[in-house]
Amino acid sequence: HVKLGYHYLIRNALYFFVVPLLLVLFSAEVGMLRRNNLWNFWEKPTFDVVSLLSVSGLVGCIACVYYICSPRAIYLVDFACYKPSDEFRVTRDYFMSHSRDSGLFDDNSLEFQRKILERSGIGEHSYFPGAILASPPWLTMKEARAEAEMVTFGALDELFEKRRVRPKDIGILVVNCNLFNPTSSLSAMIINHYKIKGNIMSFFNESLS
């Protein structure tokens, strides 16, 4: 909690110091106006132009400080989802039959897979990696990296084409994957593949969050 409070204080330091100062100045200026002065100002708008300009300036400063310090909203500009070719599309029954024929799983494991397929939302026209559909399955690091490249580059190529964005124009890259965490990371794989500039800010999140 102390760390969060510290970050909140630093992030909003300008609010804490500037806004109270402006309020004090504003209160002092208003305190100088008596009731008869306010009535005269209502009757004659040209009365005490200095006070009017001072109050207007303070309000303008507060508005500027709020605009400068307020957090900027981040919007989703566009997105892309990779869709493999039809050769990787299978039904749930086919997948269960393939797992059974592989001889790698006992009855308990097969029953667990069946429950996962039924409860996870995987439909009858889902796509599976070629390494898993092979007989026998090719469960190697090389095939896992090939799968990651196929999905990642396929989605990014579509996104670049839709938005007419060049890879070298990217300044920040965030990659999130909790199933495959190779070395070097997936973010480095993307940077090297698209020849992105070296000063890019890249982040690779491999947690379950």
C-alpha contacts under 8 A as a table, 3 or more apart, distances in Angstrom:
res1	aa1	res2	aa2	distance
1	H	4	L	5.10
1	H	5	G	6.05
2	V	5	G	5.04
2	V	6	Y	6.11
3	K	6	Y	5.05
3	K	7	H	6.29
4	L	7	H	5.21
4	L	8	Y	6.12
5	G	8	Y	5.02
5	G	9	L	6.10
6	Y	9	L	5.09
6	Y	10	I	6.24
7	H	10	I	5.19
7	H	11	R	5.96
8	Y	11	R	5.12
8	Y	12	N	6.13
9	L	12	N	5.31
9	L	13	A	5.56
10	I	13	A	5.03
11	R	14	L	8.00
12	N	15	Y	5.40
12	N	16	F	6.61
12	N	69	C	7.57
13	A	16	F	5.18
13	A	17	F	6.37
14	L	17	F	5.39
14	L	18	V	5.67
14	L	19	V	7.67
14	L	69	C	7.42
15	Y	18	V	5.58
15	Y	19	V	5.41
15	Y	20	P	7.92
15	Y	65	V	7.74
15	Y	66	Y	7.92
15	Y	69	C	7.56
16	F	19	V	6.19
16	F	20	P	6.65
17	F	20	P	6.02
17	F	21	L	6.55
18	V	21	L	5.17
18	V	22	L	6.23
19	V	22	L	5.12
19	V	23	L	6.16
19	V	62	I	6.86
20	P	23	L	4.97
20	P	24	V	6.16
21	L	24	V	5.15
21	L	25	L	6.32
22	L	25	L	5.13
22	L	26	F	6.01
22	L	58	L	6.58
22	L	62	I	7.21
23	L	26	F	4.93
23	L	27	S	6.00
24	V	27	S	5.09
24	V	28	A	6.11
25	L	28	A	5.09
25	L	29	E	6.16
26	F	29	E	5.14
26	F	30	V	6.18
26	F	55	V	6.75
26	F	58	L	6.75
27	S	30	V	5.11
27	S	31	G	5.93
28	A	31	G	5.03
28	A	32	M	6.47
29	E	32	M	5.39
29	E	33	L	7.19
29	E	51	S	7.32
29	E	54	S	7.85
29	E	55	V	7.51
30	V	33	L	5.44
31	G	34	R	7.34
33	L	37	N	5.84
33	L	38	L	6.61
34	R	37	N	5.13
34	R	38	L	6.41
35	R	38	L	5.17
35	R	39	W	6.34
36	N	39	W	4.98
36	N	40	N	6.10
37	N	40	N	5.03
37	N	41	F	6.04
38	L	41	F	4.95
38	L	42	W	6.27
39	W	42	W	5.04
39	W	43	E	6.27
40	N	43	E	4.98
40	N	44	K	5.75
40	N	45	P	7.96
40	N	47	F	6.91
41	F	44	K	5.05
41	F	45	P	5.24
41	F	46	T	7.18
41	F	47	F	5.24
41	F	48	D	7.41
42	W	45	P	5.96
44	K	47	F	5.59
46	T	49	V	6.13
48	D	51	S	5.60
48	D	52	L	6.67
49	V	52	L	5.03
49	V	53	L	6.14
50	V	53	L	5.20
50	V	54	S	6.09
51	S	54	S	5.01
51	S	55	V	6.15
52	L	55	V	5.33
52	L	56	S	6.13
53	L	56	S	5.05
53	L	57	G	5.92
54	S	57	G	5.06
54	S	58	L	6.23
55	V	58	L	5.16
55	V	59	V	6.27
56	S	59	V	5.16
56	S	60	G	6.09
57	G	60	G	5.00
57	G	61	C	6.09
58	L	61	C	5.05
58	L	62	I	6.21
59	V	62	I	5.17
59	V	63	A	6.22
60	G	63	A	5.07
60	G	64	C	6.16
61	C	64	C	5.05
61	C	65	V	6.11
62	I	65	V	5.16
62	I	66	Y	6.13
63	A	66	Y	5.15
63	A	67	Y	6.20
64	C	67	Y	5.09
64	C	68	I	6.10
65	V	68	I	5.19
65	V	69	C	5.98
66	Y	69	C	5.34
66	Y	70	S	5.70
67	Y	70	S	5.44
76	L	79	F	7.64
78	D	159	L	7.51
78	D	163	R	7.57
79	F	159	L	6.34
80	A	155	A	5.46
80	A	156	L	7.17
80	A	158	E	6.33
80	A	159	L	5.38
81	C	155	A	5.39
82	Y	151	V	5.87
82	Y	152	T	7.64
82	Y	154	G	5.61
82	Y	155	A	4.63
84	P	88	F	6.73
84	P	127	Y	7.11
84	P	151	V	7.99
85	S	88	F	6.13
85	S	89	R	7.51
86	D	89	R	5.17
88	F	127	Y	5.19
88	F	128	F	5.58
88	F	129	P	6.52
88	F	130	G	6.37
88	F	133	L	7.81
89	R	125	H	5.89
89	R	126	S	5.45
89	R	127	Y	4.29
89	R	128	F	6.49
90	V	94	Y	6.25
90	V	95	F	6.78
90	V	124	E	6.94
90	V	125	H	5.83
90	V	126	S	5.95
90	V	127	Y	6.22
90	V	128	F	7.25
91	T	94	Y	5.22
91	T	95	F	6.37
91	T	123	G	7.40
91	T	124	E	4.43
91	T	125	H	5.64
91	T	126	S	6.70
92	R	95	F	5.07
92	R	96	M	6.21
92	R	117	L	7.01
92	R	122	I	7.94
92	R	123	G	7.27
92	R	124	E	5.74
93	D	96	M	5.15
93	D	97	S	6.09
94	Y	97	S	5.06
94	Y	98	H	6.03
95	F	98	H	5.02
95	F	99	S	6.15
95	F	133	L	7.89
96	M	99	S	5.08
96	M	100	R	6.14
96	M	110	L	7.41
96	M	113	Q	7.73
96	M	114	R	7.07
97	S	100	R	5.08
97	S	101	D	6.13
98	H	101	D	5.16
98	H	102	S	6.17
98	H	133	L	7.36
99	S	102	S	5.26
99	S	103	G	7.23
99	S	104	L	7.35
99	S	105	F	7.12
99	S	110	L	7.42
100	R	103	G	5.96
100	R	104	L	7.60
100	R	105	F	6.83
100	R	110	L	7.11
102	S	105	F	7.64
102	S	135	S	6.92
102	S	136	P	6.14
102	S	137	P	7.64
103	G	106	D	7.72
105	F	108	N	7.89
105	F	109	S	5.61
105	F	110	L	6.24
106	D	109	S	5.37
106	D	110	L	6.27
107	D	110	L	5.09
107	D	111	E	6.11
108	N	111	E	5.13
108	N	112	F	6.18
109	S	112	F	5.02
109	S	113	Q	6.22
110	L	113	Q	5.05
110	L	114	R	6.21
111	E	114	R	5.04
111	E	115	K	6.34
112	F	115	K	5.22
112	F	116	I	6.28
113	Q	116	I	5.08
113	Q	117	L	6.18
114	R	117	L	5.16
114	R	118	E	6.31
115	K	118	E	5.16
115	K	119	R	6.07
116	I	119	R	5.27
116	I	120	S	5.60
117	L	120	S	5.65
117	L	121	G	6.98
117	L	122	I	5.77
118	E	121	G	6.59
118	E	122	I	6.98
119	R	122	I	7.78
122	I	126	S	6.38
123	G	126	S	5.61
128	F	132	I	6.91
128	F	133	L	6.97
129	P	132	I	5.50
129	P	133	L	6.52
129	P	147	E	6.72
130	G	133	L	5.02
130	G	134	A	6.05
131	A	134	A	5.37
131	A	137	P	5.53
131	A	138	W	4.75
131	A	139	L	6.53
131	A	143	E	6.29
131	A	144	A	7.90
132	I	135	S	7.99
132	I	137	P	4.85
132	I	138	W	6.41
132	I	139	L	7.20
133	L	137	P	6.28
134	A	137	P	4.71
134	A	138	W	6.56
135	S	138	W	7.88
138	W	143	E	6.85
139	L	143	E	6.85
139	L	144	A	7.44
140	T	143	E	5.38
140	T	144	A	6.32
141	M	144	A	5.00
141	M	145	R	6.15
142	K	145	R	5.27
142	K	146	A	6.18
143	E	146	A	4.92
143	E	147	E	6.14
144	A	147	E	5.11
144	A	148	A	6.31
144	A	180	F	7.66
145	R	148	A	4.99
145	R	149	E	6.13
145	R	182	P	7.88
146	A	149	E	5.12
146	A	150	M	6.12
147	E	150	M	5.11
147	E	151	V	6.27
148	A	151	V	5.36
148	A	152	T	5.89
149	E	152	T	5.21
149	E	153	F	5.61
149	E	154	G	7.82
150	M	153	F	5.66
150	M	154	G	5.77
151	V	154	G	5.24
151	V	155	A	6.23
152	T	155	A	5.40
152	T	156	L	6.17
152	T	190	I	7.99
153	F	156	L	5.04
153	F	157	D	5.83
153	F	190	I	7.67
154	G	157	D	5.35
154	G	158	E	6.43
155	A	158	E	5.31
155	A	159	L	6.21
156	L	159	L	4.91
156	L	160	F	6.03
157	D	160	F	5.24
157	D	161	E	6.20
158	E	161	E	5.16
158	E	162	K	6.13
159	L	162	K	5.15
159	L	163	R	6.19
160	F	163	R	5.40
160	F	164	R	5.53
160	F	165	V	4.97
160	F	166	R	6.60
160	F	167	P	7.55
161	E	164	R	5.15
161	E	165	V	6.97
162	K	165	V	7.99
165	V	169	D	7.03
166	R	169	D	5.46
166	R	170	I	7.40
167	P	170	I	5.62
167	P	194	Y	6.26
167	P	195	K	7.55
167	P	196	I	5.82
168	K	194	Y	7.95
168	K	195	K	7.29
168	K	196	I	4.89
168	K	197	K	5.72
170	I	173	L	7.34
170	I	196	I	7.44
170	I	200	I	7.20
171	G	199	N	7.75
171	G	200	I	4.96
171	G	201	M	6.21
172	I	200	I	5.76
172	I	201	M	4.71
172	I	202	S	5.78
173	L	187	S	7.21
173	L	200	I	7.31
173	L	201	M	6.20
173	L	202	S	4.58
173	L	203	F	6.21
174	V	187	S	7.25
174	V	202	S	5.81
174	V	203	F	4.73
174	V	204	F	5.92
174	V	205	N	7.56
175	V	186	L	7.00
175	V	187	S	5.89
175	V	202	S	7.97
175	V	203	F	6.22
175	V	204	F	4.79
175	V	205	N	6.11
176	N	204	F	5.91
176	N	205	N	4.66
176	N	206	E	5.97
176	N	207	S	7.91
177	C	180	F	6.38
177	C	181	N	7.14
177	C	204	F	7.85
177	C	205	N	6.45
177	C	206	E	5.22
177	C	207	S	7.46
178	N	181	N	6.94
178	N	205	N	7.64
178	N	206	E	4.67
178	N	207	S	5.58
178	N	208	L	5.78
179	L	206	E	7.83
181	N	185	S	6.51
181	N	186	L	7.29
181	N	206	E	6.60
182	P	185	S	5.40
182	P	186	L	6.98
183	T	186	L	7.97
184	S	188	A	6.29
184	S	189	M	7.10
185	S	188	A	5.25
185	S	189	M	6.37
185	S	204	F	7.02
186	L	189	M	4.84
186	L	190	I	6.32
186	L	204	F	7.12
187	S	190	I	5.17
187	S	191	I	6.27
187	S	202	S	6.54
187	S	203	F	6.86
187	S	204	F	5.97
188	A	191	I	5.02
188	A	192	N	6.07
189	M	192	N	5.33
189	M	193	H	6.07
190	I	193	H	5.15
190	I	194	Y	6.19
191	I	194	Y	5.57
191	I	195	K	5.73
191	I	196	I	5.07
191	I	197	K	7.85
192	N	195	K	5.09
192	N	196	I	6.81
193	H	196	I	7.93
196	I	200	I	7.43
197	K	200	I	6.02
